[in-house]
């Protein structure tokens, strides 16, 4: 049985918008992507952020650091920085991403899960659902 525990982090979820896909299609016209056919479950990026006191504080921090997120994602799409749109700023971030800030981040694995020395770290049974775990409040 696994115990869930909250971690002291927020999460940022970024999902590409049609505008990002349109840009990618202009950079790589020989291999166009159809936004409507994208798998919305695997086309998102999740970033763990510092635990701020409020969503507003997290959003302020995100606005101040949006260039880093844009650069990280754009580099995944295209290594040629000269093909990137400019400037990498908040309006571009809002144009290229649907985003959400999640203030409750819960880990479903024990602390040994990420420990390479731990032999039992791969014991998660993919057939187990949330209802199969004991949930304990922290």
C-alpha positions in Angstrom: 0.0 0.0 0.0 1.1 3.5 -0.8 0.6 6.6 1.3 0.0 9.9 -0.5 1.8 13.0 0.8 1.7 16.6 -0.2 5.0 18.1 -1.2 5.9 21.8 -0.7 5.8 22.7 -4.4 3.4 24.2 -6.9 3.0 22.8 -10.4 2.8 24.6 -13.7 1.1 22.7 -16.5 1.8 24.0 -20.0 -0.2 22.8 -23.1 0.6 24.1 -26.6 -2.0 26.3 -28.2 -2.8 26.3 -32.0 -0.5 29.4 -32.2 2.5 27.4 -31.1 1.7 24.6 -33.5 1.2 27.2 -36.3 4.7 28.6 -35.6 6.2 25.0 -35.6 4.5 24.3 -38.9 6.1 27.4 -40.4 9.5 26.3 -39.2 9.0 22.7 -40.4 6.5 22.9 -43.3 7.6 19.5 -44.6 6.3 17.8 -41.4 3.1 19.7 -40.4 1.3 18.9 -37.2 -2.5 18.9 -37.0 -3.4 20.5 -33.7 -6.8 18.8 -33.7 -5.1 15.4 -33.8 -2.7 16.0 -31.0 -3.0 13.7 -28.0 -3.9 16.1 -25.2 -2.7 13.7 -22.6 0.9 13.5 -23.7 1.3 17.0 -25.1 1.7 18.8 -21.8 4.7 19.8 -19.8 4.6 19.8 -16.0 7.0 21.9 -14.0 7.5 21.9 -10.3 7.7 25.4 -8.9 8.6 26.9 -5.5 5.7 26.8 -3.1 4.4 30.4 -3.0 1.9 31.8 -0.6 -0.8 32.3 -3.2 -1.6 31.7 -6.9 -1.1 35.4 -7.5 2.5 35.2 -6.2 3.1 32.2 -8.3 1.7 34.0 -11.4 3.9 37.0 -10.7 6.9 34.8 -10.5 5.9 33.0 -13.7 5.6 36.4 -15.5 9.1 37.3 -14.4 10.5 34.0 -15.6 8.4 33.3 -18.7 11.4 33.7 -21.0 13.1 30.7 -19.4 10.0 28.5 -19.9 9.6 29.7 -23.5 13.2 29.0 -24.3 13.0 25.5 -22.7 9.9 24.5 -24.7 11.0 26.2 -28.0 14.3 24.4 -27.8 12.4 21.1 -27.7 10.6 22.1 -30.9 13.6 23.8 -32.7 17.2 24.0 -31.8 17.8 26.9 -34.2 17.3 29.9 -32.0 17.2 32.2 -35.0 13.9 30.6 -36.0 12.3 31.4 -32.6 9.8 34.2 -32.4 10.9 37.3 -30.7 10.6 38.7 -28.1 10.3 35.8 -25.6 7.9 37.7 -23.3 4.7 37.3 -21.4 2.4 38.1 -24.4 4.1 35.3 -26.4 3.9 33.0 -23.5 0.1 33.6 -23.2 -0.2 33.2 -27.0 1.7 29.9 -27.1 0.4 28.1 -24.0 -2.7 27.2 -22.2 -1.4 27.0 -18.7 -2.6 26.3 -15.2 -1.0 26.7 -11.8 -1.7 24.0 -9.3 -1.1 24.7 -5.6 -1.7 21.2 -4.3 1.0 18.7 -5.4 0.7 15.2 -4.1 3.3 12.5 -4.5 2.0 9.0 -4.8 5.3 7.3 -4.3 7.4 6.9 -1.2 10.7 8.8 -0.8 12.7 5.8 -1.9 11.1 5.7 -5.3 13.7 8.1 -6.9 16.6 6.6 -5.0 18.8 4.6 -7.5 20.2 2.5 -4.7 16.7 1.3 -3.7 16.0 -2.1 -5.1 12.2 -1.9 -4.6 11.7 1.4 -6.4 10.1 -0.3 -9.4 7.4 -2.1 -7.4 4.6 0.1 -8.6 1.9 -2.0 -10.1 0.5 -0.1 -13.2 -2.8 -1.9 -12.7 -3.4 -0.3 -9.4 -5.8 2.7 -9.4 -6.2 5.5 -6.9 -8.9 3.5 -5.1 -6.3 0.8 -4.4 -4.2 3.1 -2.2 -4.6 4.2 1.4 -4.8 8.0 1.5 -3.4 9.7 4.6 -3.6 13.4 5.3 -0.4 15.2 6.3 
